[in-house]
Amino acid sequence: MNTWLKKFAYQTDIQWWVFAIAAILSVTIAFATISFQSIKAALMNPIQSLKTE
C-alpha cells in the first residue's frame, strides 16, 4: 500500500490532531443530540401523548 501511495505526484501528510478534532467533534454532536432528545422527552406532558394515541 505504501509503495502504491508513493507513486502519486501529490502527497500530503495528515497530522494526528486532525483525527482528534474529528473524533471530539463527532462525540460532541452525538452528546448534544442525545441530550436534546432526552430533555425534550423528559419535559413532554405524558397526557398529551396518550390522548393522541
N, C-alpha and C positions, 0 to 999 in steps of 0.2 A: 504494500500500500504506500509506504513512504517513497519507494522508488518511482512509482507512478505519479505521486504528487510532486516530486522534484522536477518532473519534466515540463510542468506548466511554466509559461513565460512570466506570469504574475503570481507572486506568492505573498502571503500575509501571515503574520503570527497573531494568534488570538491569545490575549492575556488571561490569566486566571480570574481577574476581578470582573471580567465581562460575564462569566458564568455565575459568579457570586451575586452580582447585581440582578441578573435574570432570575435566579432562584429566590432571592429576597423579595423581588417584585411580585413573582407569582404566588409566593406564600402570603404576602400582604394582601393581594387581591382576593385570594381564596378566603382568608380570615375575615376580611371586610364583608364579603358576600355572605358567608355563613352567619356572621354576627348580625347583619342587617335582617336576614330572613328569620333568625331566632328571635330577635327583638320584636319584629313585626308579628310573628305568631304568638308571642307572649302577651302582647298588648291587645290582640284581637278579642272582641267580645264573642264568647262561645255561643251565646244565644242567637246571634245573627247567623252564624254558620249553620246552626241546627235548623233555623227557620227556612233557609234556602234549600236544604236537602230534603 
